[in-house]
Amino acid sequence: MNRRGFIKKIGLAGIALGASSLPLELLAGKRHEDFIKLTILHTNDTHSRIDPFPAGSKYEGLGGMAKRAHLIKKIREDNQHVLLLDAGDTFQGTPYFNMYGGELEFKLMSEMGYDATTLGNHDFDAGVDGLIRQLPHANFPFLNTNYNFEDSPLKEHIKPYKIFYKGAAKIGVFGVGIELSGLVPDKLFGNIRYEDPIRNVNKTASLLKNDLNCDFIICLSHLGLKYESKKISDLILAQSTENVDIIIGGHTHTFLDKPMIVNNLAGTPVVINQVGWAGINLGRLDVTLVCEKIKLSKKYPPAIFSRKTIVK
């Protein structure tokens, strides 16, 4: 199969209510290898929320890692090709972090089978050394392409991207982070140097698409959805780059009722999604990758589905 010949159609759906973006009659009679259904599950800013919110709080009974694990397990049972991703800020927010320093969070994410995450500013709250101490408990990679770790002990631990193979499809995933200076005390992130997200995202996405022949590219972003200022956000990133298909966002704790669609520099739509914070929501995006030799009827333009996704 020609990996460069995939046509992408995206459906966005709730946790238990997945909706394919291609009508069944379009796929009827096609060989299994002619199309791949990819289910992307994602979280952001979970902030050490191990248990559901307590009684009397704003989000009473919502969230909690046990409930999330159950939902993820069920979705994996029903879908062959699943990616589970996170957009950073795993640390800080409950006494679990103060007591265990992030060990419990990483162990539970490993049990749930996370495929990758990126770094948020709060993931440095115990310093670089504190983060490194917890990395052995994480059976998943940390991805970032715009932090320069050359003079940091994290150099050997953080990768710019990772490629996942789902059936015949090749999925490139990379991470990008917010400027730490001003958000995090200098002593906590040490010699990590922030670099321009737009330049680095363009460089990494081009590498994944044009040199490594990825069929689909996902950016895990801890930049924030949008700002009143000209500060680089997910919206600006999408408009200023090429080759990224989906941006999974974090940092601003934004509960989007439905994903946003923004055209990139080439005029191609980019899907941006963010699911609040504290594990209240589990995001789900269903993508159907169809080999180019299957001629899609103009009767069926890309469909976007959106339903609220609450962990309860």
Stockholm file with secondary structure:
# STOCKHOLM 1.0

chainA/1-312         MNRRGFIKKIGLAGIALGASSLPLELLAGKRHEDFIKLTILHTNDTHSRIDPFPAGSKYEGLGGMAKRAHLIKKIREDNQHVLLLDAGDTFQGTPYFNMYGGELEFKLMSEMGYDATTLGNHDFDAGVDGLIRQLPHANFPFLNTNYNFEDSPLKEHIKPYKIFYKGAAKIGVFGVGIELSGLVPDKLFGNIRYEDPIRNVNKTASLLKNDLNCDFIICLSHLGLKYESKKISDLILAQSTENVDIIIGGHTHTFLDKPMIVNNLAGTPVVINQVGWAGINLGRLDVTLVCEKIKLSKKYPPAIFSRKTIVK
#=GR chainA/1-312 SS CCGGGEEEEEEECBTTBCCCSSCHHHHTTCCGGGEEEEEEEEECCCTTCCSCCCTTSTTTTCCCHHHHHHHHHHHHHHCSEEEEEECSCCSCSSHHHHHHTTHHHHHHHHHHTCCEEECCGGGGTTHHHHHHHHGGGCCSCEECSSEECTTSGGGGTEESEEEEEETTEEEEEEEEECCCBTTBCHHHHTTCEECCHHHHHHHHHHIIIIISCCSEEEEEEESCSCCSSSCCCHHHHHHTCSSCCEEECCSSCCBCSSCEEEECTTSCEEEEECBCSTTSCCEEEEEEEEETTSCCCTTCCCCCCCCCCCCC
#=GC SS_cons         CCGGGEEEEEEECBTTBCCCSSCHHHHTTCCGGGEEEEEEEEECCCTTCCSCCCTTSTTTTCCCHHHHHHHHHHHHHHCSEEEEEECSCCSCSSHHHHHHTTHHHHHHHHHHTCCEEECCGGGGTTHHHHHHHHGGGCCSCEECSSEECTTSGGGGTEESEEEEEETTEEEEEEEEECCCBTTBCHHHHTTCEECCHHHHHHHHHHIIIIISCCSEEEEEEESCSCCSSSCCCHHHHHHTCSSCCEEECCSSCCBCSSCEEEECTTSCEEEEECBCSTTSCCEEEEEEEEETTSCCCTTCCCCCCCCCCCCC
//
